[in-house]
Amino acid sequence: MLPTINTILLAAGLGEDTRYLFGYALSLAQKYVARIHVVHGHEVPDLTAQYMAEVYMFQETMQANYEKSLEESETHLHNKLEALCREELERLSADKNLLAGIRIIRQPAKLAILETAEELGADLIIMGSHRHSVLTDALLGSTTMKILHSATIPVFVVRIPT
């Protein structure tokens, strides 16, 4: 029996790479009559930055400003990704209903992608890969490699052209 693909999770960054990846997701969604969910994991500032802010503000003021800043950032990210996806849907004359939703999640990308895939019951994760040096991958790792080694569903890796 051939596998079915009903739910595609697109791991999105914020640049033109996402537009390129969305084309692949859209192609597969049209072929399999699947829906695309877009996820972007964004990490909150580290504790050092938070502690520095506390030095200059009262705790209550700092927490309120910090939360407001995160919410504004997430709204901006969501709007940017939504505009990009809608532009591509229109440019390619594709069914707008293929885009099921966009999620901005306050977690490192790996966790955001894996947890969202599980929650949605995704059949496929689509993500991009940039060219890295062996040393960079060895020291830092890449989100794509982490997902490839941790995902329980197929991962479609698209080489991002340089």
N, C-alpha and C positions, 0 to 999 in steps of 0.2 A: 504494500500500500504506500502510495506517495504521501509525503508529509503535507499538511495543510498549513497555510500561513494566513491567519486572520488578524493578528495584532502585531504590528511592527513598532519597536521602540527605537527611536532615533536619538542617539546621544549627541547633543548639540553643543558646540562652542558658540562664539559670538561673531565670528568673522565670515568672510565669503566662503570659507570651508563648509559652513553649514548649508549654504545655498547649493553647493556642489553635492553634498551628501543627501540633501533633500531630493534632488533629482533621482538618485538611486532608490531612495525610499518610495518615491512616487511611482517610479517604474514598476517596482515590485508590488506595491499596493494595487495598482491598476491591473496587473497580471493576475493576482490572487484575490482580488476584490477584498483587500484587507484595509484596516484603518491604521493610521500613523499617529503615534503618541510621541511627542517631543519632550525630552527631559534635559535639564541643565542643572548640574550640581554646582553650587557655589559655596565656597568655604567662607565662614565668617572670619573677621580679623582675629589674629592670634591674641593670646592673653597679654602679651607684652604691650600691644597697641591699646588694649582695653585698660590696662593698669596705668599707662601713660595718660590716658584721658581722665582717669579718676584723680590723678594728681592735680589737675586743673579745674575740676568740677566737683560739685557735691554728688554723692552716689545716686540720688534720685534723678537729678538733672541729667547725669551722664547716661543712666539706664534708659530714660525716656528718649534722649537724643539718639542713642545707639539703636534702639528699636525702630525709631522713625526713619533713620538712615537706611537700615536694612530693608524696611518695607518699601521705601522709595526706590532703592536699588533693584529690588525684585520686580517691582512694577515696571521699571524701565527695561529690565532684561526681558520680561514677558512680552511687553509691547514691541520690542525690537525683533524678537524671534517670531512673533505673530505676523508682523508686517512682512518679514522676509518670506515666511511660508505662504502667505496670501499672495504676495507678488509672484512667486514661482507658480502657484496654482493657476493664477490668471494668465501668466506668460505662456504656460504650457496648455492652456485651455482644459485643465483637469477639473474633475468634480471636487468642489470645495468640501464636501462631506468626507473625503478621504482623510482629512486632518481631524483627528478625534480630540486633541487637546494638547496643551503645553503646560509643563510643570517646571517651576523653578524651586529647587529644593536646597535648603541650608545644610548641605552635607558635602563632604568631599565627593568628587565625581564618581569614583568607583562605587561608593555606597549608594549614592542617588540612583545610579544606573541599575545596579543589581537589585535593590529593594523595589524600585518601580517596576522592573521587569517581572519580578515575582508577584507583586500586588496586582498587576494588570493581567497576569497569565500570558505574557508576551510569548510569541512564537519565534521571534527573531530580533536580535539587537543589531542595529547598523551604527557603525562608528568609523571615524577616520583615523588615518595613521600618517604621521609626518616622518620624514627621514631624520633619524637621530644617530649620533655616534654611538659606538659600543660602550664607550665610557659613560656617556650621559645615561643610557639605558641601565647600565650596571649600578650607577650611583643613585639615580633618581627613580628609575623605573618609568614606565609610561602607563597611563590609564588604560590604553588599549591592551597592553600586555597583561595588566592586572585583571581586566575583564576576561580576556581569552583564557586565563588560567582559573578563573573563579566561576564563570557563568555555567549554568546548567542547561542552557539552550544554545542553539547555534548563534554565532557572532559573524556578521558579514562585515569585513574590514575593507574599507575603500581607501586606496592610496591617494592622498591629496597631492595634486600636481604642484610643482614648485615654479 
